[in-house]
Protein backbone atom coordinates (compact mmCIF):
# COMPACT_ATOMS: atom_id res chain seq x y z
CA UNK A 1 0.00 0.00 0.00
CA UNK A 2 1.22 3.45 -0.90
CA UNK A 3 1.08 6.67 1.06
CA UNK A 4 0.42 10.12 -0.25
CA UNK A 5 3.34 12.50 0.01
CA UNK A 6 3.19 15.22 2.66
CA UNK A 7 2.69 17.89 0.01
CA UNK A 8 -0.38 15.97 -1.26
CA UNK A 9 -2.23 15.91 2.08
CA UNK A 10 -4.18 18.48 4.04
CA UNK A 11 -2.95 18.10 7.60
CA UNK A 12 -3.30 21.36 9.54
CA UNK A 13 -6.56 22.71 10.89
CA UNK A 14 -5.84 25.94 9.01
CA UNK A 15 -5.88 23.94 5.75
CA UNK A 16 -9.38 22.68 6.57
CA UNK A 17 -10.51 26.07 7.89
CA UNK A 18 -9.94 27.80 4.54
CA UNK A 19 -12.79 25.79 3.04
CA UNK A 20 -15.09 27.80 5.31
CA UNK A 21 -13.39 31.13 4.70
CA UNK A 22 -12.89 31.14 0.92
CA UNK A 23 -15.00 30.62 -2.13
CA UNK A 24 -15.44 26.92 -2.65
CA UNK A 25 -16.49 24.84 -5.65
CA UNK A 26 -18.69 22.01 -4.45
CA UNK A 27 -20.25 18.79 -5.79
CA UNK A 28 -22.64 16.73 -3.67
CA UNK A 29 -23.16 13.03 -4.34
CA UNK A 30 -25.35 10.56 -2.48
CA UNK A 31 -22.51 9.37 -0.24
CA UNK A 32 -20.08 12.32 0.01
CA UNK A 33 -19.48 16.01 -0.62
CA UNK A 34 -16.38 17.01 -2.60
CA UNK A 35 -15.13 20.58 -2.25
CA UNK A 36 -12.26 22.35 -4.00
CA UNK A 37 -10.51 25.67 -3.43
CA UNK A 38 -7.28 27.33 -4.55
CA UNK A 39 -4.42 26.33 -2.28
CA UNK A 40 -2.89 29.80 -2.00
CA UNK A 41 -4.66 33.04 -2.86
CA UNK A 42 -7.33 32.70 -5.47
CA UNK A 43 -4.79 30.75 -7.47
CA UNK A 44 -1.67 29.42 -5.83
CA UNK A 45 1.79 29.13 -7.31
CA UNK A 46 1.62 27.26 -10.58
CA UNK A 47 2.76 23.69 -10.43
CA UNK A 48 2.08 22.94 -6.77
CA UNK A 49 0.53 19.47 -6.54
CA UNK A 50 -3.15 19.06 -5.70
CA UNK A 51 -3.81 18.20 -2.06
CA UNK A 52 -6.63 16.20 -0.49
CA UNK A 53 -8.21 16.01 2.93
CA UNK A 54 -10.74 13.38 3.93
CA UNK A 55 -13.27 13.77 6.74
CA UNK A 56 -14.93 10.57 7.91
CA UNK A 57 -17.32 11.17 10.83
CA UNK A 58 -18.25 8.45 13.31
CA UNK A 59 -21.74 8.23 11.79
CA UNK A 60 -20.15 6.20 8.98
CA UNK A 61 -19.39 3.32 11.30
CA UNK A 62 -16.54 1.88 13.30
CA UNK A 63 -12.85 2.60 12.66
CA UNK A 64 -12.53 -0.24 10.15
CA UNK A 65 -15.25 1.24 7.91
CA UNK A 66 -13.89 4.80 8.22
CA UNK A 67 -10.36 3.67 7.37
CA UNK A 68 -11.61 1.71 4.34
CA UNK A 69 -13.27 4.85 2.99
CA UNK A 70 -10.07 6.88 3.50
CA UNK A 71 -7.98 4.19 1.84
CA UNK A 72 -10.23 4.00 -1.22
CA UNK A 73 -10.33 7.78 -1.67
CA UNK A 74 -6.54 8.09 -1.30
CA UNK A 75 -6.05 5.40 -3.95
CA UNK A 76 -8.38 7.19 -6.37
CA UNK A 77 -6.47 10.43 -5.75
CA UNK A 78 -3.12 8.72 -6.26
CA UNK A 79 -4.06 6.71 -9.37
CA UNK A 80 -5.87 9.55 -11.20
CA UNK A 81 -3.56 12.58 -11.01
CA UNK A 82 -4.90 14.20 -14.19
CA UNK A 83 -8.45 14.52 -12.83
CA UNK A 84 -7.41 16.66 -9.88
CA UNK A 85 -6.14 20.10 -10.93
CA UNK A 86 -2.77 21.42 -9.84
CA UNK A 87 -2.64 24.14 -7.17
CA UNK A 88 -6.09 23.24 -5.82
CA UNK A 89 -7.03 21.66 -2.51
CA UNK A 90 -9.80 19.08 -2.31
CA UNK A 91 -11.85 18.13 0.73
CA UNK A 92 -14.03 15.01 0.74
CA UNK A 93 -16.63 14.81 3.49
CA UNK A 94 -18.03 11.28 3.69
CA UNK A 95 -21.72 10.77 4.44
CA UNK A 96 -23.18 7.79 6.35
CA UNK A 97 -24.26 5.75 3.29
CA UNK A 98 -20.71 5.46 1.95
CA UNK A 99 -19.86 2.40 4.05
CA UNK A 100 -22.58 0.41 2.23
CA UNK A 101 -21.00 1.00 -1.19
CA UNK A 102 -18.33 -1.22 -2.71
CA UNK A 103 -14.82 0.08 -3.34
CA UNK A 104 -15.46 0.35 -7.08
CA UNK A 105 -18.69 2.31 -6.56
CA UNK A 106 -16.98 4.78 -4.23
CA UNK A 107 -14.02 5.17 -6.61
CA UNK A 108 -16.31 5.75 -9.59
CA UNK A 109 -18.33 8.37 -7.73
CA UNK A 110 -15.20 10.22 -6.58
CA UNK A 111 -13.87 10.34 -10.16
CA UNK A 112 -17.22 11.58 -11.51
CA UNK A 113 -17.51 14.23 -8.80
CA UNK A 114 -13.98 15.50 -9.46
CA UNK A 115 -14.84 15.86 -13.16
CA UNK A 116 -18.08 17.75 -12.36
CA UNK A 117 -16.50 20.49 -10.25
CA UNK A 118 -17.00 23.76 -12.09
CA UNK A 119 -14.07 26.16 -11.85
CA UNK A 120 -14.23 29.82 -12.94
CA UNK A 121 -13.34 30.44 -16.62
CA UNK A 122 -10.09 32.27 -15.82
CA UNK A 123 -8.78 29.19 -13.98
CA UNK A 124 -8.69 27.39 -17.35
CA UNK A 125 -6.51 30.18 -18.73
CA UNK A 126 -4.33 29.79 -15.66
CA UNK A 127 -4.01 26.04 -16.24
CA UNK A 128 -3.23 26.57 -19.95
CA UNK A 129 -0.56 29.14 -19.03
CA UNK A 130 0.93 26.63 -16.59
CA UNK A 131 1.07 23.93 -19.27
CA UNK A 132 2.75 26.20 -21.82
CA UNK A 133 5.34 27.24 -19.24
CA UNK A 134 6.16 23.58 -18.61
CA UNK A 135 6.53 22.93 -22.35
CA UNK A 136 8.82 25.86 -23.22
CA UNK A 137 12.40 24.72 -23.81
CA UNK A 138 15.14 26.00 -21.55
CA UNK A 139 17.62 28.21 -23.49
CORGI-V64587 format. One line per field, one symbol per residue. phi: phi as a letter, one per 30 degrees, with the letter a starting at -180 (. if undefined). A space follows every 50 residues. Layout:
phi = ???
//
This chain:
phi = .ccddedccccddddddddddcdbcbbccdbabccbaddcddbdedjddd bbbbcbddddlddddddddddddddddddbdddcddhbcbbccdcedddd ddeddddddddddddddccdedddddddddddddddddd
//
